[in-house]
Amino acid sequence: MADVRPAETEPEKQPRSVRVVLLALMITMMLAMLDNMIVGTAMPTIVGELGGLEHLSWVVTAYTLATAASTPLWGKIGDMYGRKGAFMSSIVIFLIGSMLSGMAQNMGELIGFRAVQGLGAGGLMVGVMAIIGDLIPPRERGKYQGMMAGVMALAMIGGPLVGGTITDNWGWRWSFYINLPLGIVSLALISAVLHLPRKRSQARIDYLGAVLLTVGITSVVLVTTWGGTEYAWTSARIMELIAIGVASLIGFVFWQTRAAEPIVPLHIFRSRNFTLMSLIGFIAGFVMFGATLFLPLYQQSVQGASATNSGLLLLPMLGAMLVTSMVAGRVTTNTGKYKVFPVAGSALMVVGLYLLSTMDTGTSRFTSGVFMAVVGLGMGCLMQITMLVAQNSVEMKDMGVASSSTTLFRTLGSSFGVAIMGALFNHRVQDVMAERAGALGSKLTEQSAQLDAASLAKLPEAAREAYQHAVSAGTHSAFLLGAVVAVGALVASVFVKEVPLKGAGPQKPGDDASEADAETAAEAGAKAAAAPVA
């Protein structure tokens, strides 16, 4: 089979081997996105068989922690020792974790194996985006990264449905085993077709930086996961985690200025566009995962929708995101222009979130669907353009750390979004329940502001109506906060400098030199990627 070659001027002239690699990357992206969606649906069945309900949250937390902590490491390892080997290693670790998770005999084993799976997952998304950055010139990248955003949207729509079908028909263990055939196909295609130059850096991995960053990220994720749920926000445990996290991250930044081969070279933040895209990605993650958490809850509790179709409830938002991502990628490829998308996307996100905050107990499903579609249009403009511009803002040697840093900021944004919007939602629901249902309302929401369908059906009609008003008030507060936060993305996008992508014409006088150099580096890297390796 032919070696992978860089893109020609027209997208239609891509060699077949490039398309095969892109297919493998799409499969891997699907693995990364589907896993939590499928496993989330299977969790009630898993708890029923393995027990350990009190440790249920750790099944997700262990995976999230390992993924967030390993993401920067995978990006740096790919830059130092070669993208292909690092990417294939992450897939293998992910598959080993999947196989072991499916074989778990108790909740403790499952949590440990999920952490192994998360270590591999940290390299999946980074590897996909960095390899696209290696193979595809900047102007062409928009189209393919738009396709990847489409895969993400499809995974979020189809994940719960696939998870429910697998669990009902094959058993919960197959929610993990299903990763094996897909991963093996991806590995085989990448091994046979993807040929990138081998690298061997003489420098050693920055282990002290890795430890400091891992401790800092772990503390941040635990604070956002435990705060307001396991522990009060003002509790000693949360304060300790905040102190440890702040100290570790300050120490990490200090050490990165002295390390021979820093995990996150601080010079990449000298690029205005890279810094702005990291901020916009953080806010997009904050808003998106908050929305996907509270929209199904609102539709199930207030509008009476079925929980079994929770994936379909988000179809207006995710469908709009999918279409817009594809359109944005195509327009960027054809014109080489991209600034309009973060500006328009941020504006649509602000408007859409504000519209969602106006929903009450009388809002129809059609109306809420239109509001969700507006948010989805904004998301579609932002999701992959942030990665494209970030990659275009650094030299080729930093492609991996640029991809991993952008992914990490989005991941941290999602953690903060779920935690802060969740805390605001819970506080508001409990207040309204106490106002409308008195002592009964306070008792009902004492442990959690989220009632499942079975508990809701057993409530007296007055208490159920009070809860519906409380959820409406809670979602109002959460989405209004999201709209305020999204204004930050709009402000940041206004200051983005539109550095022409490769193929978009000559460099304009006064353009940022470091970002202009990135285009030359990307072109040289694409040529190097075409060289076959024995």
N, C-alpha and C positions, 0 to 999 in steps of 0.2 A: 504494500500500500504506500502511496506517495507520502513524502514528508509534509508536515504542516508548513505552509508558506504564509507570509504576511498578506494582508488584504490588498487587492488591486484598487484602482480608483473607483470602480463601480462595485457595489456590493454583490451584484449578480455574478461577478467573475470569481467569487471565492472558490478555491479548490475544494474538491470533495472531501479531502482529509480535514480541512478546517471545519467543515460542516459536521463531520463525524465527531471531532473533538468538542465542538459546541453542543452536540447532542449529549455527549458524556457529561459535560459541565451542567447542562440542564437537569440531567438525572440526579447529579450530586446535589444541586441546589434544591431539588424536590426532596431529597433525603433530609437535608438540613431543616427545611421548613415544615415538612409533614410530621416529623417525629413527635413533637410536643402536642400537635393537634390530635393525632391518632391516640397517643397515650392518654391524653386528658379525657377522651371519651371512654377509654377502657378502665379508668381508675376505680369506679365503683365496683366493678367485677373483680379487679385485682385485690382490693381491700377485703371483699367478701371471701376470697380464697386464702389470702396470706395473713389477714388480720393486720394489726398494727395501725389502726385508724389514727392514733395520736401522732404517728410519724408520717402521715400521708403527705404533708406539705414538703417534706424533705425529698420526696421522689422528684419533684420539680426543682426544688432549690439546689440540690446537689448537681443536677445537670446544668442549671443556669450558672452556678458559681464556676464550675469547671470550664464551661464554654467561655465565659467572660474573661477568666484569668488566663486561659491559654491562647486567646485570640491574638494578642500582640506578639507572643512568642512564635507562633506559626508564621506570622508575617515576616519577622526578622530571620527566622531559620531559612525561609524560602529565599530571601535576599542574599543570605550568606552562603548557603550550600546548594542552592538550586531549587527552582519552583516545582519541577515535576516530582522529585523524590519526596519533598515535604508534603505535597498534596496527596500523593499516593499513601504515604505513611499515615496521614490524618484519616483517610478513608478506611485503612486497615484497622486502626485503633477504634474508630467509630463502629465498624462491623463486629469487632471482638466484643465491645461493650454491648452491642445489640444482642449478640448471641448469648452472652452471659446473663443479660437482663431477662431474656426469655426463659432461661433455665433456673432463675432465682427460686429458692424454696421458702424464703421468709422476707419480711420487709427490710431487715438490715442488709441482706445480700442485694436486694433490688436497689437500695439507695447507693450502695458502694459501686455496683455495676453501672448505674446511671451516671455516676461521676466519671467512670472510665469512658463511657459513651460521650459525655460532654467534652472530655479532653480532646477526643477526635473531632467532635462537631466544631470546636473552635477554629479548626483549620479548613473546614469545608467551604464556608462562605468566603473567607479570605482567599483561599486558593482559587476559587472560581473567578473572582473579580481580578486578582493579580494576573492570572493566566490570560484572561481577556485583554488586560492591559499590556501584556507581553506580545500578544499575537496580532492584535487589531489596532491600527493607527487611530489616534484620538478622534478624528472626524467620523470614523466608522463605528466607534464604540457605542455611541448613543443607541443605535439600532439594536445591538446585541444585548446591552445592559437593559434596554427596554423590554426585550424578550425575557430576561431573567426576572424583571419585576413582574411580568405577566405570570411566570411560573410561581412566584411568591403568592400572588393573589389567588391563583387556582388552588394552591396548597391550602390556603386559609379557608377557601370556600369548601373544598372537597375533603379536607382532613377529618372533620368530625363525622361526616357521612361515611367515609372509608373506615374510620375507626369503629364506628358502630356496627357496620356490616361485618368486618373482620371478627370483632369480639363476639357477635351473636352467632356467627356461623362456624368459625374456626377456633375460637377461644382467645383469651387475652394475650397468651404468649406469642401468638402470630402478629400482634401489633408491633412486636420487636423483630420477629423472624422475617417479616416482609421486607426489611431493609437489606437482607443478605443477597437475594438474587439481583436486586437493583444495583447494589454496591459492587457486586462482582462484575456485572455488565459494564459499569462505569470504569472499573479498574482495568478490565481487558481492553476497552477502547482506548483509554489514555495510554496504557503501556504500548499498544501497537502503533498508534498514530502520532502521539504528541512527542516531538523531538525538540528539546531545548538544550542549549549548551550546558554542560556540567560545570558546576562551580565548586571551588574549595577555598574558603576564606582561611587565611592564616591566623586571623584573630579568633579569640575564644568567645563563646557566648557570655554575655554580661549576666552572670548568675546572681550577683548582688542586686542588680537592677530588676531581674526577674522576680526575686523574692519580695523586694519592696513593693513592686507593682501588684504582685499577686495578693499580698496582705492588704494593700490599699483597696483593690477592687473587691476582694472578699468582704472587707468591712463595709464598704458602701452597699453592696448587694444585700448583706445581712441586715443592715439598718433599714433599708427600704422594704425588705421582706418581713422582718419581725416587728418593725415599728408600728404601734397601734393595733397589733393583732396578738402576737405572742407576748410582747412586753409593751408597757406604756411608753410613749415617746420621751417622757422625762425620767424613765427608769434608769437605774445605775448601769444595767447591761447595755442599753442603747447609748448612753453617754460614753461608756468605755469604748464601744465599737467606733463611735464618731471620733474620739480622741486617737485611737489606734489608726484609723483610716486617714485622718488628716496628717498625722505625724509620718506615716508611711509614704503618702503621696508627696509631701514636701521633701522628705528624704530622697525619694525617687527622682524628683526634678533636679535636686541638687547634684545627685550622683550622675545623672545623664550628661551633665556638663563636663564631667571628668572621665567617664568611661571611654575605653579605646574603641569599642564597637557598641554604642548605646542601643538598647532595644527600641526606643522611640527617639530618634535623633531630633533634638529640639529645633534644629535649623529649618525643618519642614514647616514649622509654624511661623517662620518669617514671611512666608507667602500669604498675602492677605486672603487670596481665594481659598487656600487650604483651610485656614483658620475659620473663615466664615462658613465654609461647607461643613466643617466639623460641628459648628454651633447649630446650623440648620438641620443637620442629621440628628443631633441630640433632641432638638425640639420635635422633629417629625416622629422619632421613636416615642417620645413622651406622649404625643397626641394620639398616635395610631393605636398603640397598645391599650391606652386608656379607653379609647372609643370602642375597641373590640371587646373590652371587658364589660362595659356598662350598657351598650346598646342591646345585646341579647337579654340582659337582666331586665331592662325597661320593657322590652317587647313581651317577655314572658310574664312579668309581674303585672304590668299595667294594661297591655293590649291583649293578653290571654293567648299568646302564641305558644306552640308546642316546643318543649325543650329538645325533643328528638330532632327537630329541624333547625337547630341553632346555627349551623353553618349557612343555611339558606337565608337566615334573617339578615345576614350581612351582605347579601348579594348585590344590592344597589351600590353600596360603598366600594366593595371589592371589584365588582364588574366595571364601575367607572374608573377605578384605579388601573385596572388591566388595560382598558382601551386607551386611556390617556398616556400611560407609559409607552405603549407601542407607537402612538402618534408622536409623542415628544422625541422618542428615539429616531424615528424616521425623519422628522423635520430637522433635527440636529445633524443627522447624516447628510441631508440634502443641502443644507444652508451653512453648516458650520457655526451657527449662532445658538446660544443657549441661555443667555441671561433672562430672556423673557419668561422662561419656565419657572425658575425659583421665585421670581417676582409674582407671576400670576398664580403659581401654586400656593404660595404663602397667603396671598390675598383670599383665594378661594377657601383655604383652610380656616382662616379667621371667620369669614362669612358663614361657612358651613357649620362650624362649631357654635357660633352664636345662634344660628337657626335651631340647632339641636337643643340648645339651652332653653328655648322657648316651648319645648314640648311639655304637655300636661296630660291629665287623665283623659282628656277629650280628643287628643291628637290621633288622627287616623293613620293606618299603616301606610297608605299612599303618601300622605304628607311627610311622615317620618322617613319614608324611602327616598323622597326627593331631597330632603335635607342630607341624608347619608350620601346620596350621589354627589352632592356639591363637595362634601368633605373628600370623597373618593377622587374627584377630579383634581383637587388640590394635591392629594397624596401622590397621584400618578405623575404629576409634574415634578415632584421632589425626589421620589425614592431613589432613582438611579442617576439622575442628573447630579446629585451631590457626589456620588462616587466618581462619575466621569470627570467633573471639574477638579475634584481632589487629586485624581491621578494625573490630570493634565498640568497640575501645579508643582509637581516634583520631578526630580531626575529619575531616570530608569532604574538606577541602583536602589532607590527608595520606594519602588512600586509596591513592594510587599508591606512595608510598614505604613505607607499611606493608606492602602486598602484595609489593613487591620485596624489602624487608628480610627478610620471613618466608621468601620463596623462596630468597634468598641464604643464609640460615642453614641451610636444609635442604640446599642444594647443597654448602656447605662441610662440613656434617656427613657427607654421603655421601663426600666426598673423604677426610676423616679416617678414616671407618669402613673404607673399602677399604684405605687405607694401613696403619693400625695393626693391624687384624685380619689383613691380609695378611702383614705382617711377623711377627706372632706365629705365624701358621699356617706360614709358610715355615721359621722357626727351629725349630719343633717337629717338622715333617716331617723336616728334615735331621738333627736329633738322633736321632730314632727310627730312621731308615734307617741311620745310622752304628752304632747299637746292635745292630740286628737283622741287617743285611746287611754290616757291616764296610766294607772299602774299596770294594767294589762299590756299596754303598748311597750312600756319600759321593760317588762318581763320578757316579752316576745323577742326583743332585739338586744337583750342584755349580752348575750354571747356573740351574736353576729347580726349585722344589719341586713344580711342576705338570707331570705327564707327560700327553701326549695319548694317545688310545685306541690309536693305531698303535704308539707306543713301549711302552705298557703290555702290549700283546699279545705283543710280542717278548721280554719279560723271562722268565727262568727262573721256574718256579713259586715257588721259595723267595723270590726277590726280589720277585715280584708280591705275595705274601702280606705280606712286610715292608712294601711300599708301602701296601697296604690298611690295615694297622695304623697306619702313620705318618699317613695321611690322617685316620683316625679320631681319632688323638691331636691332630692339627692342628685339626680342626673342634671338638673338645672345648674346646681352649684358646680358639679364636676366639669361640665362642658363649658360653662362660663369661664372657669379657671383655664381650661384648655384654650379658649379663644384669646384670653389675655396673654398666655404664654406664646401662642402662635404669632402674636404681633411682633415678638422678638425675631422670629424667622423672617417676617416681612421687612423689618428694618435692616437685618443683616443682608438680605438678598439685594436691597437697593445699592449696597456698597460693593457688590461683586463686580470685578473688572472683567469684561468679556475679551479674554485673550484668544485670538483666533486658533481654532483647532487645526491640526495638520490637514492640508488640502483646502483650507478655507481662504487662502490668499496670502499675500506677503505680510510679514510682521509690521505692525504700525509703529511709528516712532513713539517712544515713551512707554511702550508696554513693559511690564515687569520682566526684567532680564532672566530671573530664575525660572519663570514660567515659560518664557520663550525658549530657553535652553531645554526645558522638559520636552518640547516638541522634537527637537533635534535628537535628544536622547531616546525618545520613543521610536523615532524612525530607525536609529541605529540598532536599537534592541529588536525591532521587527526583522531587520536584516539578519541579525545574529540568530534569531529564532528559526530562520529558514535553513540554517546550516545543519545537515544531518549529523547525528552523533552515533558512534559505533556502539 
